[in-house]
Amino acid sequence: MGQSSSDQDVASEICSRLEFNGQRFRRGQYVAILEGKVIAVGDSFDEVQQALVAQDPNPYGGLICQVDEPVPDIIR
């Protein structure tokens, strides 16, 4: 299973609201998302990636985002 749009929607919500389903996040954290659910949160990419691979060894499954302010698309 690959990245789903729900995973991307969750990542977008986390970055814009610093919250998802009652769980709070802070800027700079890494968040692993799989099938629309947060499965790991940490301060290093490696620890979060290990948790994601343990849940789904498929390299195309889930996603990892770093909590940061959304960057607007600017088209000129």
C-alpha positions as CSV (number, residue, x, y, z in Angstrom):
1,M,0.0,0.0,0.0
2,G,1.3,3.5,-0.9
3,Q,0.8,6.9,0.5
4,S,-2.8,7.7,0.7
5,S,-4.5,11.1,0.4
6,S,-5.7,10.7,3.9
7,D,-2.1,10.4,5.1
8,Q,-1.3,13.6,3.3
9,D,-4.5,15.3,4.8
10,V,-3.4,14.2,8.3
11,A,0.1,15.7,7.7
12,S,-1.4,18.9,6.4
13,E,-3.7,19.2,9.4
14,I,-0.9,18.5,11.9
15,C,1.3,21.2,10.3
16,S,-1.4,23.8,10.1
17,R,-3.1,23.2,13.5
18,L,-0.3,21.5,15.5
19,E,-3.0,19.0,16.6
20,F,-4.7,15.9,15.3
21,N,-7.4,13.8,17.0
22,G,-6.6,15.5,20.4
23,Q,-2.9,14.8,20.1
24,R,-0.7,17.9,20.2
25,F,2.5,18.4,18.2
26,R,5.3,20.9,18.3
27,R,7.4,22.4,15.5
28,G,10.4,20.3,14.6
29,Q,9.0,17.0,15.5
30,Y,8.8,14.1,13.0
31,V,5.5,12.3,12.6
32,A,4.9,8.9,11.0
33,I,1.5,8.5,9.5
34,L,0.0,5.2,8.1
35,E,-3.5,4.7,6.8
36,G,-4.6,8.0,8.2
37,K,-3.3,7.3,11.7
38,V,-0.3,8.8,13.6
39,I,1.9,5.8,14.5
40,A,5.0,7.5,15.8
41,V,6.3,10.9,16.9
42,G,9.9,11.8,17.7
43,D,12.6,14.3,17.6
44,S,14.7,12.4,15.0
45,F,13.8,11.2,11.6
46,D,15.6,7.8,12.2
47,E,13.5,6.9,15.2
48,V,10.3,7.7,13.5
49,Q,11.3,5.8,10.3
50,Q,12.2,2.7,12.3
51,A,8.7,2.8,13.9
52,L,7.1,3.2,10.4
53,V,9.1,0.3,8.9
54,A,8.2,-1.9,11.9
55,Q,4.5,-1.3,11.2
56,D,4.8,-1.5,7.4
57,P,8.0,-2.7,5.7
58,N,6.7,-1.6,2.3
59,P,9.0,1.4,1.4
60,Y,6.0,3.1,-0.3
61,G,3.6,2.7,2.7
62,G,2.8,5.6,4.9
63,L,4.7,8.9,5.2
64,I,6.8,10.9,7.5
65,C,6.4,14.6,7.9
66,Q,8.3,17.2,9.9
67,V,6.0,19.5,11.8
68,D,6.6,23.0,10.4
69,E,4.6,26.0,9.2
70,P,2.9,25.4,5.9
71,V,4.7,27.1,3.0
72,P,2.2,28.7,0.6
73,D,2.5,28.0,-3.1
74,I,3.4,31.2,-4.9
75,I,2.8,31.4,-8.5
76,R,3.8,34.5,-10.5
